[in-house]
């Protein structure tokens, strides 16, 4: 719509503001307005949406309206005045950057902030998302009434619908479980992996992941574990251990780190630490970096009450490890996310010898990834994916476009091999691809030299028969380059009828409809699409059933706890463990404290049983809107957002005067 002219002292100031609010509220019907209408989160969300996504404002018009609103001295309501200044200022910046319709390649030159973003090249500047605290919102404020659930009950407790019956007490000698495990996320769900492992009332935090929202959580980008619980009991947490660099294992660190003591060390592998460092610097939490410690595979180190050892496993991202926890009470093994790749493209094999050795030593408790327990057989090697990719590229005349998960550095070995075999150059279209490749280069494991990439803005100048384009958007994300190109909205990538798209990824459950809508749009533009199972372009990073069985038999644990998966997956994994001869196994849910008592001479000797539910923490799931809006579902008005989206809203447009007429209206 056409925006009215606004002048600093016009009698139409407030009316113009109201009209702007109407448009913004209709376009982003998921923002909860306070009575003062001065919420920083709402202002930023609405302004960025209008300036950066909906295309309502051109560079010139956005700058004009925003600057005028920002100067408007609305004296009748301080809240509206603050709201107007905030919206005006941010819309002005968005308009100056040229993000809206007609903004041009680099954006217009604005009144106060200089040039906007250009089309992008290989170099990019680290975006600052926080001053170290502003992104936290209300996530650390809910520390009251959250007792630590480590005191055993007077009798065994069998929680309904969450666990199988635990072992009955044989009248042994031990009256409190010496090994304890408290999951804060990741059980009964995919993502948000985060747990406390402890002994003698001392604990370490295992991973700090996030989960991505479902379709009912409008306006939400990240689902987080209860960091207020960690803040309440920060004195118990002596270290943080990270198994690998996927978002469901490190994505919550910007909220977890401020909840812990500033001296709590964080341990991770070199590549994983590069990703953590970038994230911490983005949120101004890196400091001098002294608390962040790099570990090597096979290295033994002390973390809190445990002597630790990292075991190399293969997965869909480099530098993954399982962890061995040793203490006086026994040995705990957590596999991390894993599969057994018999011929990994980077030559770094799954460390069977180390697992076999600890299995012979004796494992008190084993925890293992349950993601693919329902899939029979074994996963295929990444080297076979590389070979399939080479064959596809050699058999096509025209441009090759491949899409994958940005974190899958191993898949880039296939891209590199195909490029070398066909004499093609490689271009990246998508910021996250560069982020992971940069981290791989710093860790010395990069399969492609970033300096040899064709800049994204130059791909149209390269002979199509001499180019492979790697792009983001395998899950049909609206802002990803492939999805934008599918609907003709990408400034960097224009699909051509003779293109071949290699879909080298898997549709994550819940994304099927979005991905197929994107694929239909791509097919309508003419490119050929290779995404069938027989094309052999993707392999899962999680072990299939035969691999899970192999490791269970190799470690032969006294007790087994399935982790990382939906509840049905956990139950099936428990059954598999029993089939493999593990007598003591169970399934628990997030927030339930599990106590484990080692066997004595192969027999139970705990008065409460060898697996005992000690208690349940009062956890609250936290959410983040992608900016500085963080808190509980009530804080971010998730229920209200859905109600507004499904039932609609009514906005009243009023003109308010400082000096209303004294005579009543006729």
N, C-alpha and C positions, 0 to 999 in steps of 0.2 A: 504494500500500500504506500501511498505518497505521504511522507511525513510533513507536518506543518512547519513553517519557519518559526523559530523560537529565538527571542531576543532577551537579553538579561533582565530587562525591567518590563516586559510585556505583561499585560493582564491575562494573557493566555498561557503563562508559564505552567501553572498547575494543571490546566486542562491538557496541555501537551504531554506533561509527565504522565497523567492518568492514561492517555491514549497509548503512550509507549508501553506502560505497564500492561495494558490490555493485550497488546500484540505479543509481548514477551510471555505473559501467562498462558495465552492460548498456544503458543509455539512450544512451550516447555511446561506442560500441565502436570508437573511432578514436583514442583517446588512449594514448600510450605512457607507462607508469609507470616512474619510476626506482626504484632499490632503496630510496631514502629516502622515496619517495612524497611529495616536497615540492616538486614542480615548480610554479612559479608559473603557467606557461602551462596546465598540466593543471588546476590548481585553478580558474583563471578560466573556462576553457572548460567544465568540468563544472558549476560552480556557475551560470554564466549559462544553460547549457542547461536545467538543472533548473528554475531560478527563472523564466527568461524564455520558454522555448519549450515544454517538455513539459507544464507545468501540473501537476506532481506535488505541489507544495507550495502551500497557501493562504497568504495573508498572515500569518495568526496562527500557523499551524503552522510555516511557514518561519522566522519570527522566533524561535519557541520552540526549534526544533531547532538552528538555526544559532547562536543565542546560547549555548545550552548546550554545543554542540560547541566553540565558540570558547573557552569557559572551561575545557574539560576538561583537567586536568593529567595527561596520560598520560606516566608517567615511564619506562616500559619500553623505549621506542624514541623517540629524539629526532626521527627523520624522520617517524614517524607523528604525533607530537605537533605538529610544524610543519604537517603536512598537515591535521590536524584543525582547528587554529586557522584556517588559510587557508580551508578549505572552510566552516567554521562562520561565519566573518566575512562571506564573500561571500554565502552562502546567506541569512544573516540580512538583509543589505542587499536581496537580491532579494525576500525575503519581505516586508520592510517596504515595498518599492515597490509591492507588490500585483500583481506580474506573474503570479503563479501563479493557479490556479483559485480563484475566490472573492475575488480581490484587490480588486475594486471599482473605481470610477472613478479615484480618485487614489492608491490604495494606502493601507495602514495607516500610522499613525505609528509609527516604529520606535524602537529603543533609543538609537541614536546618530547617525543620519544624516538625521533629519527626514522630510518627506513625500516620497512617491514621485512619479513622473510622472503628470500628469493626462491627460485625453483629448487634449489638444493643441489649439492654436489657431494663429493666424497667426504669433505670435512664438515663436521657439525659440532656445535657447542653444547656442552653439558647443560641441560635445563635445570634450573634451580626450582625445586618444588616446595621448599620449606626453609625456615630459619632454624630448624632443629626442633621446634615445638609447635608451630602453627598448624601443622598437618594432623596433630594428635586429636584435636577437637575435644570431645568429652570422654575419650576412651580410657583415661586413667582415673576418672572420678568415681568409679563404682567399686571402691575397695571395702566398703562396710559390709558386714554380715556375710563374709566369705571365709568360713573356717577351713583349715587345711584338713583334708579327709584322711589322716594317717593313723587314727586311733582305731584299733579293732573293736568290733562289736562283741557282745557277750556270747553270741552264738552265730554259726555260719549263716550268711545271708545269700539267698538265691534270688537276684532281681528278676522280676517277671519280664519275659519277652526280650531280655537283653543278654543273658548268659545261659549256658547249659549248667546243670547242677555241678557244683564243685565237689572235690573229694571229701568224703566224710572223715572226721577226725578219728584216728586209731588210738587216741590217748597217749600221744608221744610227749616229748619233753619241751618243745619250742612253743612258746605262747604268743610270739609276735613275729610276723614274717620279716626276715632280714633284707629281702629285696623287694622294692616297690616300684610300681609303674602307674603313672597317671596320664592318660591321653587327654590333651586339650582340644584335639581335632584329628581328623583323618580316619576315624573308625565309624563305619556305617555311612561313609560318604567318600567321594573321590576329591582329594584336595585338602588344604588347610592342615597339613601334617605338622604336628607339634605335640611334644610329650615330655614329661618329666620322668627321669629314671634315677632311682636313689637307693641308698643304703645308709643306715645309722643316722637317719634324719638329715642327710646331706644329699643334694640333688644336682643333676645336670639337665639342661634343656636340650632335647634332641629335635633339631630342625625348627623352623619358624616360617611355615608356609601360609599362603592365602588360598582362598577358593573363589572361583568366578561365580557370579550371581546367576540365578535362573530368571525366567521371563517374568516372574511375579515381582521381582525386586527392581522396580523402575528407577532409573537414575543412579543405580549403584554399579560400581565397577569392581570393587574388591570386598570379599567377605573375610573377616579376620578372627583369629582366636581371641579369647578373653584376656587381653593384656592387663586389665585392671587386677585380675587374680594374680598375675605374675608380679605386678607392682606391690600388691599387698604382702606377698611372701618372697620378696626379692632377696631377703637375707638367707633363704634356703638354697637359692640357685647360685652355684659356684662356677659354672661354665656353660657355654653354648657350643653344641656340636652340629655341624652341617654336613649332610651326606652328599649333596650335589646341588647344582645351580638352577634347577627348575623352579618356577614361580611358586608351585605348591609346596616348596621346601625353604625358599628364602624370601618370598614376596612380602611376608609380614615383618621382616626385620626392622624397617623404619618405625614400626610401632612397638616392637618387642624391645629393641635396644634402649629406648628412653625409659622403659618400665623397670629395667634392671640396674644394679649398682654400676656406676661408671667404670669400675675396675674389673668387672666380670669379663673374662677372656672369651673370644670367639674363635673356634678352630674350624678350618676348612682346607681343602686342597687348593693348589695354586690357581687353576682356571676358575674354580668356584669363587675364590677370594677376589679375583679380578672383577667378577660380576658384583660381588658384595661391595667392593670398594666404590665402584661406580654408583651403585644405589645409595650408599651411605653419603657420598659426596653430594649427590643430588638433593638429599634431605639434610645436608649440613650436620651429619652425625659421625663423620670419619675421624675428626680431631687430628691427633698426630699419628693415628694408626697403630699405636703400640699395643692396643688390646686385641687386635686382629692378627691371629697367628696361623701361618701356613704349615700344614702337615704333609708328610710324604706317605705314600702307600707302604705298608709294612712297618712303619715307624711306631715305636712305643712311646707314649707320653702320658703325663698325669693330668687328669681333668677332674677337679673336685675330689670325691672319694674313690675314684676309679683309676686303675691303670688301663689306658686305652690302647687299642691297636686298630689301624685302618686296613681294610682288606679291599683290594681292587675288584670291582665288579663291572660288567659291561651293561650299558643302558643306551638310551637315545640321546645322551649328552655326554661329553667327555668328563673325566675326573670324578667318577662316581665311586663311592666306597660303601661297604658294609662296615659295621663297627663292632669290636669286641670289648666288652666291659668286664674287667676283672676286679674282684674285691675279696675280702676274707670269707664272705658268705658263699661265693660261687662265681660262675662265669655266665654272662648274658651276651647273646649274639643277636644283633639287629642287621638284617641283610641290606637295608636301604631298598631303593628301587633297582631292579636287576633283571637280567636275562643272561643266558650263557651263549655268547657269540663265539662259535668255534673258530672263526677266521675273521677277526675284527680288522677293519680297514686301516686302523692306526697301529696295528701290531701289538696292542696292549691287551693281553688276554685276561679272562676271568681267572682269578687266583684260586684254583681248586686246591692246590697244595696247602695253602694257609687254612682253608676251611677244613680240610682233612685233618690237619694237625690239631686244630682246636677241638674237633670232634673227638679225637682220641684222648685229649686232655679231660674232656667231660664238660658238657654244656648244661647249666642249670635251667636256663630259660632261653628259648629261641623265638624271635619275632620275624615274620617274613611277609613280603609283598603279596597281596591276594588278588591283584587286579585281573589277571587272566586265568584264574583257577578253573573257569568253565570252558576254557579253550583246550581241546585235546592236542597231544603231540608236542612239538617243539617250535620255537620261533626260528625264522630263517636268518641267515647271516647278512650283515650289512654289505659284505663283499658281493653277494648275489644281487643286491639292489644296485650296486655300482655297475655290475656287468649288464643288467637289464637296461640301465640308463644309457650306457654306451651304445647298445644295439638300437635303441629307439632313436638316438640322435643320428647315428650313421645312416639310418634308413629313411631320413626325411630331408627333402629339399625345401628350405624355407627357414623361417625363424623358429627357435625353440624357446618356449617359456615354461619354466618349472616352478611349482609352488611347494613349499614345505614349511615345517615348523622352524622358526628362525633359530632356535637353540640347537638344532640338530646339525652340529658341525660335522659329524660323520657323513651325513648325506652330501656335504660339499665335496668329499673325496670323489663321489660318483660324478658330480658336476665337473670337477676338474679333469677326471679321466676322460669323460665324454668330450670336453672341450679340446683336450690334447689330441684325442683320436681323430677328431673331425676338423682340426685347425680353426676352431672358433674362439672368439673372445667371450669374456664373461662380464655381465653387468648386474648390479644389485639395484632393485627398485623396492625400497622399504627400509626405514630407519633401523628397525630392530635387527635386521640382518647385519648391518654394519657394526652394531653394538656387540653382538656375539663374536663376530670375526675379529674385531679389535681386541676383545678379551683373549681370544685364542692366540692372537699374535703375541700379546704380552706374556702369555704362558708358554710360548714356543711350540704350539701345537696347531698352527693355522695351515690348512691344506691349500689355501689360496692366498697369494700376496695381495693385500688390500690396495697397494700402489699400482697393481696391474689391471684393476677393474676399469671398465669403460664407465665414465661418469653417466649417471642416470639421464641427465638432460641432453646427452649426445647420442642416445641409442637410435634415434630416428635417422642419424647420419651414417650408420654402419650398415653395410651390406647384410640383408637378412640371413643369407646363407652362411654368414661368418659370426653369428652371435647366439649366445645362450643368455637368456634373462632369468635371473632368480628373483622371485617376488614373494612378498608376504600376502596373507589373505586366504590361507587354505581352509579356514573355518567360516569364510564369507563375512568377516567383520566389515561393518559399514565403512570404516575409515581406512581400511587396508587397500593397498594399491590395486590388487587384482579385482576386488569387488567394485572399486570405482571404475576400473577399465571395462568391466563387464557391462556397465550401464553408461559408458561413454563419459564418465566424470573425472578421469585421471588426466592430469596435465603432463604426466611423464610417460604413460604407456597407452598406446592406441592399438587395439587388436586388429589383426589383418586376417583375411580369409585363409591364407596359406600358412598361418601359425600352427604349431603343434604344442598343446598344453600338456605337460606331464604332471599329473596330480600325485605328488610324492608325499602323501600324508594320509591320515585317517580322519574320517568325520567323527568328531567327538560326540557322544550321545547328547542329544538336545539341540545339536546344531544342524541336523540333517535337512530340515526344511530350508534354512537359510543358505546352506551350501548348494542345494539343488536349485534354488532360485537363481543363484549366481551362475551355476553351470548352464542352466537353460539360457540365460542371457548371453553367455559366452558362445554357446553353440549357435544361437541365432545370428551372431556376427560372423560365423563362418569357420573359426578355428577348429581343428581336429582335437579331440580330448582323449587322452589315455589315462584311465583311472580304474580299469577292471582289475580284479584280483590276479588274473592271468598275466597282466602286464608286469607284475613283479616289481612295482615301484615303491613299495613301503613294507617295512617290517616293524612290528611292535617293539617297544623297549622294555616290556614286562614279560616275565617268564610264563610259558605255557605249562600245562599240567605236568607233563613228563619231567620238565626241569625242576618244578617245585618238589616233585617226588624225589628226584635225585638228591637235592640238597637236604631234604628232611632225613633221608637215610644216611647221608654223609655225616651230618652233625649228630644225629641220634640223640636229641635233647631229652632231658628228664621232663620238661614242661614246654608246652608250645602255646603261643598266642598269635593268631593271625591278625595282621594289621593292613592298612592301606587298601580299603575297598568298601563297597556297599555291604550292607548287613548280610545279604544272601551269599556274597562272595566269602565273607568271613566264616559263615557257617559251613560252606562247602569245603573251605580250606581246613577247618577243624576236623571234618570227617576224613579228609585225605590224610591228615597227620595220624589219626587213629588207625587208618588202614596201613600206614607205614610203621606201626608199632609203637607210637607215642601214647602212653597210657594217660598222661595228665595234660589235658588241653581244655580250653574254654574260650568263650567270646565275651567281650565286654564292650561298653559304649563310652563315648566321650564323657569325661568327668568322673568316671568310676575308677577308684584307686584299687589296683590289684596287688595283693601281697603274695609273694612266692617263697616257700620254704624248701630248701634243698632236701633231697632224699638222703637217708642214712642207710648204707648197705643195701641200696635199691628199694628201701621201704619208706613209707611216709613216717614222719616223726614230728608233725606239727599239731598242737592241740586244736587248732582251728582248721586243719586241713592244709594240704600243700598249696592249693590255690584258694585264696580267700578274698572276698570283697570287703575291704576295710572301711569304705565309706564312699560318699559321692560329693564332689565339689559343686558349688552353686555357680555355674558358668553362664555368662551372657555372650552371645555372638555379637561381634562388632562389625560395622560396615563403613565403607569409605566411598565417596561419590566421584573419585578420580581427582579431586582437588584437596581442599582443606576441610571438607565436610566429613568428619569421622565421629562415630558414636554408636549407640544402640539403635534398634529399629524404631523406637519411639523418638529418639533424638532426630533421626533423619526422616521421620514421618513416612515410613515405607508403606504402611497400611493406607494412609491418607493419599499417597501418590497413586496407588492402584484404584482407590475409590474415585479419585478425580479422573483418572484415565478412562475408567469404565462407565462412570455415571455423568461425567462432564462437570463444568463449573459455570457459575454466573458471576460476572464482574460488573459492578455498578460504576458508571462513569458520572462523576459529580463535579460541578464547578463550585469552588469554595472561595469566598471573598473575605478579605481582611476586615472590611467595614460593611457588614450586611445592612440593608435598608431597615430603618426603624419602623416604618409603617407596615402593618401586616398585609399580605397579599389579598386582593379582592376575592 
